[in-house]
Amino acid sequence: MNNKLLIYELDCLNSLFLTDRKILKKVFSNIIIPRIAYYEFKNRVDDEIQQTIKSLTRSKFVVLEDFEIDSPEYKFYNTLKKGIECKCRGKCESAAITIAKHNNLTILSNHHCDYVKLYNLNTISMIDLLIKSYENELINMDEAEIFWSNMENITHYSGSFIDYFTDELN
């Protein structure tokens, strides 16, 4: 599992940053957020998450990623955003695809996105990320349950992580 993860979706961001920092640092070496996505959702998250992101940015655990104007990345971003040669995309999704493609990053997404095959990108869902982290012993059961409790808006599963994990194995 690539331990650098790119995030641009608000539901993923909320779930991750409500989790204990120590758990996050066990699973990832860095979390990458497109700067344009950060500015778009920074006013839509609560103060606690904003402070967590600011603190983790200062420590360089969270990286706000950009690309230079007139760079190949910027040209690709504009192609995506304007719908040239492909489906028109929003600025956050376009930035995420661009950064992931040019830096070989895995995108954390809970949506089945058409761009995965189109641009040969890797994605992982929050649930799959949690299961892999537990299976690879990056986190223990107690930490998995903490992570799981912050994912309620994503999982729509009423039980605990161990219940879900056990059900998935059967």
C-alpha positions in Angstrom: 0.0 0.0 0.0 1.4 3.4 -1.0 1.7 5.3 2.3 1.2 8.7 0.7 -2.4 9.4 0.2 -4.2 12.1 -1.8 -7.5 13.4 -0.5 -9.9 15.8 -2.1 -13.4 14.7 -0.9 -14.9 16.4 2.2 -16.4 13.2 3.7 -13.0 11.4 3.6 -11.2 14.4 5.0 -13.7 14.7 7.9 -13.4 11.0 8.8 -9.6 11.0 8.6 -8.9 14.1 10.6 -11.3 13.2 13.4 -9.0 10.2 14.0 -6.1 10.3 16.5 -3.0 11.8 14.8 -0.9 8.9 16.2 -3.1 6.4 14.3 -2.9 8.5 11.1 0.9 8.6 11.3 1.1 4.8 11.7 -0.8 4.4 8.4 0.6 7.2 6.3 3.9 8.9 5.8 2.1 11.9 4.3 -1.4 13.1 3.4 -1.6 15.2 0.2 -4.4 17.7 -0.3 -4.7 19.7 -3.5 -4.4 23.3 -2.3 -7.5 24.3 -4.4 -9.5 21.6 -2.6 -8.3 22.7 0.8 -9.4 26.3 0.2 -12.8 25.0 -1.0 -13.6 22.9 2.0 -11.7 24.7 4.8 -14.8 26.8 5.6 -17.0 23.7 5.5 -15.2 21.8 8.3 -15.4 22.4 12.0 -12.7 24.4 13.9 -11.2 21.2 15.4 -10.5 19.7 12.0 -9.1 23.0 10.7 -6.7 23.3 13.6 -5.7 19.6 13.1 -4.9 20.2 9.5 -3.0 23.5 10.2 -0.9 21.7 12.9 -0.2 18.7 10.6 0.7 21.1 7.8 3.2 22.8 10.0 4.8 19.5 10.8 4.8 18.6 7.1 2.7 15.5 7.6 -0.1 17.1 5.6 1.1 18.7 2.3 -0.9 21.2 0.4 0.0 20.4 -3.2 0.0 22.8 -6.1 1.4 23.0 -9.6 3.0 25.9 -11.5 1.1 27.9 -14.2 2.4 26.9 -17.6 3.7 23.6 -16.3 2.6 20.3 -18.0 0.6 19.6 -14.9 -1.3 22.9 -15.2 -2.1 22.3 -18.9 -3.4 18.8 -18.0 -5.5 20.3 -15.2 -7.1 22.8 -17.6 -7.8 20.1 -20.1 -9.7 18.2 -17.4 -11.5 21.2 -15.9 -12.6 22.5 -19.3 -13.7 19.1 -20.6 -11.3 19.1 -23.5 -10.9 15.5 -24.8 -12.8 14.1 -21.8 -15.8 14.7 -19.5 -15.8 18.1 -17.8 -14.7 17.9 -14.2 -14.7 20.2 -11.2 -11.6 22.1 -10.1 -11.0 19.9 -7.0 -11.4 16.6 -8.9 -9.3 17.9 -11.8 -6.5 19.0 -9.4 -6.6 15.6 -7.6 -6.4 13.6 -10.8 -3.5 15.9 -12.0 -1.5 15.6 -8.8 -2.1 11.8 -8.5 -1.2 11.1 -12.1 2.0 13.2 -12.1 3.2 11.9 -8.6 1.9 8.3 -8.7 -0.3 8.8 -5.7 -3.3 6.8 -4.5 -6.5 8.8 -4.2 -8.8 8.2 -1.2 -12.3 8.1 -2.6 -15.6 6.5 -1.7 -16.9 6.9 -5.2 -16.4 4.6 -8.1 -14.8 7.1 -10.5 -14.5 6.8 -14.2 -11.1 8.5 -14.2 -9.4 5.5 -12.5 -9.2 3.4 -15.7 -9.0 6.4 -18.0 -5.8 7.8 -16.4 -4.5 4.5 -14.9 -4.8 5.8 -11.3 -5.1 4.0 -8.0 -7.9 4.7 -5.5 -8.8 3.2 -2.2 -12.0 3.6 -0.2 -12.1 4.5 3.5 -13.3 1.0 4.4 -10.7 -0.8 2.3 -8.0 1.5 3.7 -9.1 0.6 7.3 -9.3 -3.1 6.5 -5.8 -3.2 4.9 -4.3 -1.1 7.7 -5.7 -3.7 10.2 -4.7 -6.7 8.2 -1.2 -5.4 7.7 -1.0 -4.7 11.5 -0.4 -1.0 11.1 -3.2 -0.5 13.6 -4.7 -2.8 16.3 -8.4 -3.6 16.9 -8.9 -0.7 19.4 -7.4 1.8 16.9 -9.5 0.3 14.1 -12.6 0.8 16.2 -11.7 4.5 16.8 -11.1 5.0 13.1 -14.4 3.2 12.3 -16.4 5.3 14.7 -15.3 8.4 12.7 -16.5 6.8 9.5 -20.2 6.4 10.4 -21.3 8.9 7.7 -19.5 6.8 5.1 -20.1 3.2 6.2 -23.8 3.2 6.9 -23.1 0.1 8.9 -24.6 0.1 12.4 -22.2 -2.4 14.0 -18.6 -2.2 15.1 -15.5 -2.6 12.9 -14.9 -6.2 14.2 -18.6 -7.1 13.3 -18.1 -5.6 9.8 -14.7 -7.2 9.3 -16.0 -10.6 10.5 -19.1 -10.3 8.1 -16.8 -9.5 5.2 -14.7 -12.6 5.8 -17.7 -14.8 5.6 
